[in-house]
Amino acid sequence: MSNPAVGRGNLLIVALMAAFWITPMVQFWAAVFGPLRPFSYPDGDLAPPLHWMVAGVAFCFLPCLLPRAYYRVAPAHRARRLYEALGVRIFKAFATDGDRINRRARRVDPRYRVIRDRSAVDCFEAGTMAGERSHLVLLLVGLCSGVFALRIGWHGWAAGLTAANVIFNLYPVLLQRYNRARIARLRGRWGQPAA
């Protein structure tokens, strides 16, 4: 049973990512390749050579090849403390399926839970790995774009793309790892081995 409060809350966060990360990324590359380059920008071919572009795209998809062992977190108590020190709990409040959205969903349906029982833990954990993988790919896209913006001297673009990349990709990666550390703690309480 889906909760409308969760759907609306998540949609708002996805819209923010589209407005502040995806749209600027598209605008940046459209300016690099020419069609949307403002008149105040320098003329000329700024696009990376084709072989560098292909290598960059391939580099960005490397997280798809990471083994399952990569997604294991350090011992739960140490990992959780590290992520909390980096501000992940604050980010978690505003993320998709985050604390604020879940609180609102529970006002609509007091029985609502992201993880309803022990059997849902494996599914949730697999979702954190898939989410982390997706955000790692996007993080690398943002990193390559920011570095390229620096290379061609577009420092404002580099700063903006990097800031958005941290918020919309680095913190979601950290959040997924934090969630798995919390799951590892739960499994320890239940006497289950780590996945």
C-alpha positions as CSV (number, residue, x, y, z in Angstrom):
1,M,0.0,0.0,0.0
2,S,1.6,3.3,-1.1
3,N,1.2,6.4,1.0
4,P,0.4,9.6,-0.9
5,A,2.5,11.7,1.6
6,V,5.6,9.7,0.7
7,G,4.9,10.0,-3.1
8,R,4.4,13.8,-2.9
9,G,7.4,14.3,-0.6
10,N,9.7,12.2,-2.8
11,L,8.5,14.0,-5.9
12,L,9.4,17.3,-4.5
13,I,12.9,16.2,-3.7
14,V,13.3,14.7,-7.2
15,A,12.1,18.0,-8.7
16,L,14.7,19.8,-6.7
17,M,17.4,17.5,-8.0
18,A,16.1,18.1,-11.5
19,A,16.2,21.9,-11.0
20,F,19.5,22.2,-9.3
21,W,21.6,19.3,-10.6
22,I,20.2,17.8,-13.8
23,T,19.2,21.0,-15.6
24,P,22.4,22.9,-14.9
25,M,24.4,19.8,-16.0
26,V,22.4,19.8,-19.3
27,Q,22.9,23.6,-19.7
28,F,26.6,23.3,-19.0
29,W,27.2,20.6,-21.7
30,A,24.9,22.4,-24.1
31,A,27.0,25.5,-23.6
32,V,30.2,23.5,-24.1
33,F,29.0,22.0,-27.3
34,G,27.7,25.3,-28.5
35,P,23.9,25.4,-29.0
36,L,23.2,27.2,-25.7
37,R,26.4,29.1,-25.2
38,P,25.8,32.6,-24.1
39,F,27.2,35.4,-26.4
40,S,29.4,36.6,-23.6
41,Y,31.3,33.2,-23.5
42,P,34.4,32.7,-25.7
43,D,33.8,31.4,-29.3
44,G,35.5,28.3,-30.5
45,D,35.3,24.6,-30.1
46,L,35.5,23.8,-26.4
47,A,34.2,20.3,-26.6
48,P,36.5,17.5,-25.4
49,P,38.0,15.3,-28.1
50,L,35.8,12.3,-28.8
51,H,38.2,9.7,-27.3
52,W,38.2,11.7,-24.0
53,M,34.5,12.0,-24.0
54,V,34.1,8.2,-24.5
55,A,36.7,7.5,-21.9
56,G,34.9,9.9,-19.5
57,V,31.5,8.2,-20.0
58,A,33.1,4.8,-19.5
59,F,34.8,6.0,-16.3
60,C,31.4,7.3,-15.0
61,F,29.9,3.8,-15.3
62,L,32.6,2.0,-13.5
63,P,30.5,1.7,-10.3
64,C,28.3,-0.7,-12.1
65,L,31.2,-3.2,-12.0
66,L,31.8,-2.9,-8.3
67,P,31.6,-6.2,-6.4
68,R,29.1,-6.8,-3.6
69,A,31.9,-6.7,-1.1
70,Y,32.3,-2.9,-1.9
71,Y,28.9,-2.3,-0.4
72,R,29.8,-3.7,3.0
73,V,30.2,-1.1,5.7
74,A,32.8,-0.9,8.5
75,P,31.7,-2.1,11.9
76,A,28.3,-0.6,12.5
77,H,29.1,1.7,15.5
78,R,32.2,3.2,13.9
79,A,30.6,3.7,10.5
80,R,27.4,5.3,12.0
81,R,29.5,7.8,14.0
82,L,31.6,8.7,11.0
83,Y,28.5,9.4,8.8
84,E,26.8,11.3,11.6
85,A,29.9,13.5,12.0
86,L,29.7,14.2,8.3
87,G,26.1,15.5,8.7
88,V,24.3,12.5,7.1
89,R,21.5,12.5,9.8
90,I,20.7,16.1,8.9
91,F,20.7,15.2,5.2
92,K,18.5,12.1,6.0
93,A,15.8,14.4,7.3
94,F,15.3,15.9,3.9
95,A,16.2,13.0,1.6
96,T,13.7,10.9,-0.4
97,D,12.0,8.5,2.0
98,G,13.7,10.5,4.7
99,D,12.7,11.3,8.3
100,R,10.4,14.3,7.5
101,I,8.6,12.4,4.7
102,N,8.2,9.3,6.9
103,R,6.9,11.4,9.8
104,R,4.3,13.0,7.5
105,A,3.3,9.6,6.1
106,R,2.8,8.3,9.7
107,R,0.4,11.1,10.4
108,V,-1.7,9.9,7.4
109,D,-1.3,6.2,8.3
110,P,0.1,5.5,11.8
111,R,1.0,2.0,10.7
112,Y,3.3,3.2,7.9
113,R,6.9,1.9,8.1
114,V,9.6,1.8,5.5
115,I,10.8,-1.5,7.0
116,R,7.7,-3.3,8.3
117,D,9.4,-6.4,9.6
118,R,12.5,-8.6,9.4
119,S,11.6,-10.0,6.0
120,A,11.7,-6.5,4.5
121,V,15.3,-5.8,5.7
122,D,16.9,-7.7,2.8
123,C,14.8,-5.9,0.2
124,F,15.6,-2.5,1.8
125,E,19.3,-3.3,2.0
126,A,19.3,-4.3,-1.7
127,G,17.6,-1.0,-2.5
128,T,20.3,0.9,-0.6
129,M,23.0,-0.8,-2.8
130,A,21.1,0.0,-6.0
131,G,20.6,3.6,-4.9
132,E,24.3,4.0,-4.0
133,R,25.4,2.6,-7.3
134,S,23.1,5.0,-9.2
135,H,24.4,8.0,-7.2
136,L,28.0,6.9,-7.6
137,V,27.5,7.0,-11.4
138,L,26.0,10.4,-11.2
139,L,28.7,11.6,-8.8
140,L,31.3,10.6,-11.3
141,V,29.4,12.4,-14.1
142,G,29.3,15.5,-11.9
143,L,33.0,15.2,-11.0
144,C,34.1,14.9,-14.6
145,S,31.9,17.8,-15.6
146,G,33.3,20.0,-12.8
147,V,36.8,19.1,-13.7
148,F,36.2,19.9,-17.3
149,A,34.6,23.2,-16.4
150,L,37.8,24.1,-14.5
151,R,39.9,22.9,-17.4
152,I,38.2,25.3,-19.8
153,G,38.2,28.2,-17.3
154,W,34.5,28.2,-16.4
155,H,35.1,28.5,-12.7
156,G,31.5,29.5,-11.8
157,W,30.2,26.5,-13.5
158,A,32.8,24.3,-11.8
159,A,31.8,25.6,-8.4
160,G,28.1,25.3,-9.0
161,L,28.2,21.8,-10.5
162,T,30.5,20.6,-7.7
163,A,28.2,22.1,-4.9
164,A,25.1,20.5,-6.5
165,N,27.0,17.2,-7.0
166,V,27.9,17.1,-3.2
167,I,24.3,17.7,-2.2
168,F,22.5,15.5,-4.7
169,N,25.0,12.7,-5.2
170,L,27.8,12.5,-2.5
171,Y,25.4,12.8,0.4
172,P,23.0,10.2,-1.0
173,V,25.9,7.8,-1.3
174,L,26.9,8.4,2.3
175,L,23.2,8.1,3.3
176,Q,22.9,4.6,1.7
177,R,26.1,3.5,3.5
178,Y,24.7,4.9,6.8
179,N,21.5,3.0,6.3
180,R,23.4,-0.2,5.8
181,A,25.4,0.5,9.0
182,R,22.0,0.8,10.8
183,I,20.8,-2.4,9.2
184,A,24.0,-4.2,10.3
185,R,23.3,-3.0,13.9
186,L,19.7,-4.4,13.7
187,R,21.0,-7.7,12.3
188,G,23.4,-7.8,15.3
189,R,20.6,-7.4,17.7
190,W,18.6,-10.1,16.0
191,G,21.6,-12.4,15.9
192,Q,21.6,-12.5,12.1
193,P,24.9,-12.4,10.1
194,A,25.7,-9.4,8.1
195,A,24.6,-9.6,4.5
